[in-house]
Amino acid sequence: MFGGPKGCGKTSLARITAMAIVCDGPENGEPCGTCVSCESVIHDSSLNIDEFDAATQGTVDRIRAILDDLEYGSVDGKPKVVILDEAQRLSKAAQDALLKSIEDRRFVVILCTTEPHKIGEAIRSRLEEYPVSPPQENEIVSRLESICKAEKIDYELDALSIVARYHKCCPRICVSSLDTLRTLGGATVLFTKELFRYTSMEALVNALRRIDSEPSAAFDDFDRLFSSEGVSWVRDNMIAAIASSLRTSVGAKATYPVATSFLSNSGIRWGDLARALGSLDRPTSHDVEAAIVSTISGGQVSQTNIGTPSSFSVTPPVQPVIHKSPQPQQPYIHPPKTETVLPRTSKRTLEIDGVIYTNDERLTSLDHKIEPGGHIPISTSLPMADVNLDKTKVPIPEKEFSRLFVQRTKRDRD
């Protein structure tokens, strides 16, 4: 298992190790790079090496399928090698499925991860761990300089140092930034600061420095930064600048690219501000400004101290004292419960087969009016419960009564 920060060559080391395992003639453990096996690895056509991304194929079913395919072995008798990149994304069940295969050593498994602690202890006890660390700043600068010479890129050593420090000596991102600088015209200090937004960083630090003495101008600077760089960029860089300033206040090395010297202003509580900004999930400009103001006790600036450096004072708002005569508390009386009663309509009549009915009659008083007549045999033995209506309180509408009456008459006829 190769574990370490991103962009430090873990996956490249895994491929080189796999190439050395299947090489036809390794030299002191190193792959020759010229045999058929090495050529197939270089051109990504080797049948003995499989590489998978655990971030997308880290389920237990996929791992079991991979292990089943590896059980058949190779055609030329060489060992099978499987590389699992982003191994920290393997589920717990997938790690359990790998456990027996790693222990039996039926094939070689190489894990690459940026978070080795997320690999289960049962697997880690059966692996050989190799920590991968980023190179030093001088090593990165030397490597970038050799790339500039080979690719004929105009460069300045100070610019290469800025690139290395900004990306914390991450080789992959440093090389990517160097490629971007080549399209801008070269790895010069001017283009490098333009690429990494040094101008906006300096404006942000100046705004934080002036929040004590000139709060109005500082908020104007924040508004311009919101428009040019975005709210998330301002929020993240404010936290980074405050953290770097706190580090330098205790003698530690600064981590922000631009020098920060605003911590001497004692009016605002910088630690509270950083925590308030860090709790914002999807910040807006109003959220960031509210977080700044909320760290100022009372939220008002004394007009007499504006313009005096490092003298941000707070004047709490004066609340007027109003004397009120005590009012006797009246007991709360619950309003009486009223029962909703549907309004009665005017009395109307309905004639069906010579029988007159009214709209306010109840079902229980209708049986004596239903008499056999004509050639239609009508039975009154049908229980009224079959009507499935409870109309003891509400009059039956005319249409509904007619429909039920006809339905009952047809049912009796059948």
N, C-alpha and C positions, 0 to 999 in steps of 0.2 A: 504494500500500500504506500502510495506517494501522497503525502498530505502537506498542505501549505497554502499561502495566499494565492489569490487569483493571478493569472498571467505570469507565473514563475516557471513554466515549462514542465508541469507534472505530466500532462498527456504526452508531450514530446519524449520525456524520459521513459514513459511506459512503452511507446512505440519502439524506441531504441532498444529497450530491454527485450521486447518481443522479437525484434529483428535478430538480436544476439542469440536468442534461444533456438530459432529455426535456421540460423546461418549454416551454410555447408562447411565453411572453414574459418571459424572465429579465431582472432588473434589476441591472445591474452584476455579472453572474455569479451573482446570488442568485435562487433560485426565487421566483416570485410567490406561490405557495401558493393561488391562487384559480382557475387555469385547469383545464380538464378533465384534463390530464395530471397536474398536481399533486394534484388531488383523487383520481385513481385511485391514485397512489402512497400518499397518506395513508390511504386505505381498503384498501390492500393488494390492489388489483385491476388493477394496471397490467400490460399485456401486453408491455411493453418492458423490464421489470426483473424479474430472477429472483434469488432469494437462496437459497443453499445452505449447509448446515452441513458443513464438511469433516471434522468429527469423525466423522460417520456416513456421509458420502457422499464420502469422500476417496480411494476406490479408483480405479485407472486406468480400469476399465471404466465406472464411473459418470461420470468426467470426460469420457471420449470420447463417451458418450451425450449429455451436456450440450452439448458442442461441436457434435455433429451436429445437434442441434435448433436451435442458434443460427445455423447456416449458412443457414437459409431467410430470415433477415432479419425485419423487422417489416412490418406492414400499412400503417402511415401513413408509412413512410419514415424514421422517427426511429431513431437508433442503439440497438442492443441493449446492455443493461448487465447484467452478472452479478456478484453479490456473493458472495464465498467467505469465510464467517466461520470462525474458528479455522483459518486457513490453515496453521498449523504442523503440523497433523495430516495434511496431504497426503503421500501416499507419494512416493518418489523417481520412480517411473514416472509417477504422476499429474502431477508437476511437469514432467517431460519432455514429456508430452502437451500441457500448456498452453503450452509454450515457443513453438511456431510461431505459435499463434493470437495470443499477446500481441505477438509481433514484427510480424505482418502488420497488427495493429490493425483486424481485421475487425469487432470489437466491443470494448466497454470492459469490462475486468476489474478489479474492486476487491477487494483482499485485506485482511482484517482479522486481525491476529495479535498475541498477547502475547509471542511469541518470534521476532522477525524474523530472528535468526541461523540458524533452522532452514529458512529459504527458501533454495533453491540460488542460488549466485552468478550462474548463467546467467540466471535469471529476474530477480534483483534488479538486474542491469545493464540490464534493459529496462523497469524500473518507475520511477515517481516515488514516492519514499519520503517520508512525512510522519510524523515522530514525534509521538506524543500523550503528554503528560505530565499527571500529576494536578495540580489547582489547589493554591494555597497554603492554609494553614489559615484565614487571615482571609477568603479568598474562599469557602471551604466554609461557614464560620460565617455569613457574610453571606447566602449562598444558603439555608441552613437557616432562618435567621431570616425571610427573605421567605416561605418555605413555611409556617412557623408562623403568620405574620400572615394569609396568604391562606386557610389551612385552619382558622384560629381555634383553634390549639393553644397551651396554656399552656407557656411555656418560660422558661428561664434561660440567659443567655449562657455561664455557666460550664459548664452541662450540654452546650450545643452544642459548646463547645471540647473537652470530654471525648470526645464522639462523634467529632469530627474527628481527634483525636489517636489514639484507640483504633483507628480504621479506616484510619489513615495517609492521610487525605484522599482516600479512594476515594469518589467522588460517589455511585455506585449503592448501595453498602452503607450509606453515611451516611443516604441518604434512606429506605432500608428500615428502618434502626434507628429513625429518627424516626417512621415509621409504627407501629412496635411500641411506642414510648414513648407515643404517643397513646392506644393501647388500655390502657396501664397507668395513665393519668391525667394525662400531660403530660411534657414534656421538662424535668424538674427534676433537680437534682443527686442527690437521694435515689433517684429511680426509675432514673436513669442508672447509678449505682453498683450498684444492685441488679440491673439487667439485665446488666451487664458483669462481675458476680461480684467486685466490688472487695473485699468482705469475705473471700472465700476467698483472694484474692491477698495480702491483708495477713496472713492466717493462715499462708500458705505462706512469705512472707518472714520472719515471726517464727520459724517453725520452722527455717528455714535459719540464722537469726541465733543461735538457741539450740543448734545442733547441737554447738557447742564447749563451752558452759558447762553445759547441761542436756540431754544427749542423750536421756535417758529421756522427758522432757516433749516434746522435739521429735518423737520417734517416735510419741507419742500424738497429736500434732497431725497427723502424716502419716496415721495410721489414720483419723482423722475426715475428712480430706480425701479419702481413698480411697473412703470410704463415701458422701460427699455429692457429690463432683464426678467421680469415676472416676479410674482409674489413668492413662489416656492424658492427661487434662487435667493431672494433677499432673506427669507426666513432661515434657510440652511447656512448662508454665509454669515448671518448675524450670530448664530449659535457657534459656528467655527471660530469667528473672530473673538467672541467672548471667551471661549475655552482657551484659545491661544494666549489671550491677555492674562487669564488667570494662571496659566502655566508659567509665563514669564515673570509674574509677580512673585512666585516662589523660587525663581532661579532655574526653572526647567527650560528646555529648548522650545522655541516657538514652532507652532505647526501651521500657522496661517501664512500664505505667501507674502502678504503685505504687513509691515510693522504695525503693531497695535500699541497705542499708548494712552488709551482712554480710561483705563482702570483707575487712574489717580483721581478721577472725578468721583466724589463720594456720595453724590446726591442720589443716584439711582442704584438699585440693588441688582447688580449684573447677574448674579447666580439665579435669583428669582426670575429675571427676565428670560434667561436661557431655558429654564425649566418650563416657563409659561409658553415660550415659542415651540419647544419640543413637544408639548401636548397637543398642538394644533395638527389635525389630520389633513384636512384640505383647506389650507388657510386662504383667506382673502386679505386684501389690503386693510380693510377695517379690522380684521382679527389681529393682524400684526400691530397696527397702531394702538388698538385697545390693550394689547398685552404690554406695550411700552408704557402707556399711561397708567395701567393698573398697578405697575410696580412703583409708582410715585404716590406716596401717602397723601391722600386728600385730593390729588389731581389738580391743584392750583399752584401757579408759580408766582412768587412775590415779584411785583413789578420793580421794586427797588433793587433787586439783585440781578436783573437781566443785564447781561453785558459784563458781569464779573466772572472770570474763569473760576471753575471748581467751586462755585458757591450756589449750587442749585438748592434753594431752600423752599420749604413747603409751608404755605399758610392755610391752615384748615379753615373751611368755610364756617362762618358764624351763623348759627341758627337762631332766629328770633325766639324769645321766650313768650309764649302766649298762655295766659292764665285763663282757664275755663272753669266755670262753676260746675260742680258735680251735678249730673243729671240722674234722677232716680231711674233705675233700671226697671223697665216694664216687663212683666212676664210674657212670654211668647204663648199666644193662644193659637192652637191648631185650628184651621178652618174646618167647618163640618163637612163630612163626606157626603157628597151628593150622588145620587144614582141617576145614571143617564137613562132617560125615558124617551123613546122614539115618539115623535108627534103623530097623533092619530089623524088620519085623513077623513074627509067627509064620508058619510055613509052612502055607499053605492050598492046597487043590486046587479045580479047576474043571473040570467035565465038559461038553464041547460035542460033540454028535453022536458020543458014544461014545469020544471022545478025552479023556484026563485031562491037565490042565495045572496047573502050580504057579505061585504068585505070585512066585517068585524066578528064574524062567527068563528067559533073554535071547532077544531077537528072532533072533539069529544061530543059535540052537540049536533053533528051532521048526519049521524046514522039514521035517525028517524025520518029524515027528508028523502033519503035514497030508497026509493021503492021500485019494485019491478014494474016496467011499463012497456007496452008494445010487444014486439017480438024479440027483444033483447033480454035474455035472462041475466039478472044481476044478483049476485050473492053478497050479502052483508056480513058473512061470517069471517071475512078477511080481517085479521087483527090490524088495528091502526098503527102498531109499531113498525109494520113493513113500510110505511110511508117514509120512515127515516127523517122525520122532522119534528121538532119540538116547538110548537107554535102556541104554547099556553099563555104567552105574555104578549106576543106581537101579532097583529092581524096578518092574515095571509094575503099577499098580493093577488089580484084577479088572475093574471096570466099564470102564476105558479099553481094556483088552485085549479084552474081549468086544465092545465097539463097533467096534474096528478089525478084529477077526476077521470079524464079520458083514458089515461094509462091504466087506472084500476078497472075501468069498465071494459077495456079491451082484454085485460088479463082474465076477468071473469067470463067474458064471452068465449075465449079460447078454452 
